[in-house]
Amino acid sequence: MEVEWNTVEAVAESQAIDLWLLFPLGIGVNRLLPNSGKVPLTWRRKLNAFLGTDDWYGKFYKRESRKDLFGNEEEDVVKATMEVIGRYFIKRLKTVFVGVADTPGVLRNSKGSPLYLLCYAIGNNKGKKIGLRVADHLLRKVQ
């Protein structure tokens, strides 16, 4: 999570660089998202800089109301799945790059839990079609 969003934007604006980015899904972002929804300020700042916005909180946490055994309303905080977090990041990349592989490679630990997403984005429209075709072919092998 050392690469801040402004660097990703600068790469996209250059229109000269294709980006392969190892997104720390389970090893980074998910660890900074407590199930309680109470994200410490320092972690929020890190996520804001990494994702380039603060709207992630509303995408990663939802409040759900339910009735308890006695009919009283209770509210729970529900944290997004890692799949939702990954899709969010792909959408963020699409806001600055002309082309982004829709299905990143998933790097898992020995127990099958996702640790990283290998994401591809292309900055130049001229090479978009071939670049995405090659990236999609390579990323299918990283599942």
N, C-alpha and C positions, 0 to 999 in steps of 0.2 A: 504494500500500500504506500510505497514511497513515491510513486509517480502521481502527481496531482493532476486534476482535471485540466488546468490551464496548459499543461504540457501536452496533453492529448489533443486539446483544441489547436495548439500551435502546429502539431504534426499534421492535423487535418487541413488547416489553412494553407500549409505549404503546397498542397496538391502534388507533392513529389515523392511521398513516402507511403508505402504500404505498412500497416501496423499489425504486428503479432503481439498480443498482450496476454500475459498470464494473470488472469483475474483471480485473486485469492478468496474464493467463495467460502469454503468451509474453514480454511486455515486463517482467514483474516476477517472479512466482513461479518460473517455469521457469528463469530466470537465476540464482536462488539455490539451485538444485538441481544440483550438479555430477554428472557421470556416474559419478564414483568413489564417490559416496555419502558422501564426507567433507565434511559441511556445517560451515563455521566457526561457532563459538559465537554470534557477533553475528548471523549470518544466521538461525541456529536461533531466537534470541530474537525476531527480527523476524517470522519465519513463525509462531511460537507466538502472538504478540500479534495478528497479522493473522487467523489461522485460529481462534484461541481455544482451542487445544489443542496438545499435542505428539504426538498419535497420527498425525499426517500422515506422519511418517518411515516408519512401518511400512506405510503405504498407498502411498507413493511409491517405496519401494525394496524390492526382493526379492532374496534370495540364491538363486542357482541353482547346483547342483552338476553337474559333468560330468566325464567321464573324458578325459584327454589321450590322445595316440597310444600311450603306453606303459601305459595302464590306471590311471594315478595320478589320484586325485580332485582336482579343482580347483574352486574356488568363485568365482563371478562375482557382481558387484552389478549388478542390472538396474534402471534408472530407469523410472518410469512414463511413459506417453505423455501428451501434453497432453490428450487426451480423458479419460483416467483422472483427471487433476488437476482438470479441469473438472467431471466428475461428482461428485468428492469435495466440491467447494465447494457444488454444488447440494444435496447431502445435508446438509452443514453448515447451510445456510440453512433446510432443512426441519426442523431440530431446534428452531428458535426462532420460525418464522413459521407461520401457519395454512395458507398457500398459497404455493407457489413454482412458477413456470413451469419445466416439466421440460426444455425445450429453449431455452437462452439464445441470443441473437443472437451471431454470431461476426464480429468485426471483424478483417480480414486485411490484411496488407501487400500491396504490388504483386506479390510472388512467391507469394501464397496462404498464407503462414504465419499462423496465428492469433496475434494480438497481445492482444486483449481479448475477454472475454465480457460481453455486456450481459445482466445478470440482473434478474429481476423477482420480488419477494416482496410478499405482502399480509399485513397484520397483523390484519385484522378479518374474522371468519368471515361476517359479514353480507354483505359485498361480495365474498367470495371467488370465487364462481362467475362473475359478470360481469367482475370484475377480471382473472381468469386468461384468460377468453375474449378480452378485448380485448388483453391482453399477448401471448398466443399469436399472435393475428392480426398484431400489429405486429412481433413478433420473427421471424416467418417471412420478413419483408422484409429482415431483417438477416442474411443468410446469404451 
